[in-house]
Amino acid sequence: MINRRGMFVRAIRGPILLITIGTLFVWQQANVISFARTWPSILIVLGILKLLERIASPVAYVPPPQPPAGGFTR
């Protein structure tokens, strides 16, 4: 089954990162704040996007393999 929310989050990851980096560089050029102090926000945005991606995708439970019914066989 295709999960549209998971696909949507993956599709907007690149544009959101570009907007974030562009905003940080604009703030540096305007002498609002230095990029050296704002680069952790890129990591925060990446973390939020990964969290959203994990929330949006369904968790598929795969049970561990069961041993044979008669015990160990060669």
Legacy VTK file of the C-alpha trace (Angstrom):
# vtk DataFile Version 3.0
C-alpha trace
ASCII
DATASET POLYDATA
POINTS 74 float
0.000 0.000 0.000
1.333 3.399 -0.949
1.603 5.885 1.900
0.971 9.357 0.502
1.940 11.236 3.669
5.341 9.546 3.796
5.916 10.300 0.128
4.868 13.921 0.674
7.327 14.408 3.532
10.136 12.926 1.425
9.170 15.159 -1.504
9.286 18.399 0.509
12.554 17.587 2.316
14.784 19.156 -0.360
12.796 22.378 -0.825
12.515 22.932 2.930
16.279 22.483 3.354
16.976 24.923 0.508
14.622 27.495 2.029
16.276 27.063 5.433
19.812 27.441 4.081
18.785 30.387 1.909
17.169 32.132 4.872
20.304 31.631 6.972
22.513 33.096 4.240
20.162 36.075 3.809
20.358 36.742 7.550
24.156 36.614 7.326
24.265 39.016 4.356
21.946 41.422 6.190
24.265 41.248 9.226
21.373 40.050 11.398
23.226 37.006 12.683
26.305 35.045 11.636
25.943 31.745 9.777
28.458 30.270 12.225
25.852 30.688 14.968
22.844 29.471 12.985
24.096 26.279 11.285
22.649 24.058 14.060
19.206 25.080 12.824
19.905 22.987 9.702
20.358 19.950 11.938
17.151 20.796 13.786
15.205 21.065 10.510
16.666 17.740 9.340
15.660 16.115 12.606
12.116 17.462 12.392
11.777 16.220 8.819
13.050 12.746 9.763
10.625 12.672 12.690
7.719 13.631 10.425
8.790 11.005 7.897
8.860 8.326 10.586
5.480 9.380 11.960
3.919 9.424 8.480
5.147 5.995 7.424
3.364 2.957 8.839
5.364 0.562 10.953
5.391 -2.914 9.519
5.875 -5.553 12.206
7.723 -8.630 11.003
7.729 -11.412 13.571
11.016 -13.269 14.102
11.341 -16.659 12.423
10.102 -19.580 14.496
12.301 -22.645 15.081
11.127 -25.934 13.586
8.443 -27.765 15.602
10.499 -30.936 16.077
13.541 -29.235 17.509
16.875 -28.870 15.769
17.366 -30.868 12.600
20.378 -31.405 10.440
LINES 1 75
74 0 1 2 3 4 5 6 7 8 9 10 11 12 13 14 15 16 17 18 19 20 21 22 23 24 25 26 27 28 29 30 31 32 33 34 35 36 37 38 39 40 41 42 43 44 45 46 47 48 49 50 51 52 53 54 55 56 57 58 59 60 61 62 63 64 65 66 67 68 69 70 71 72 73
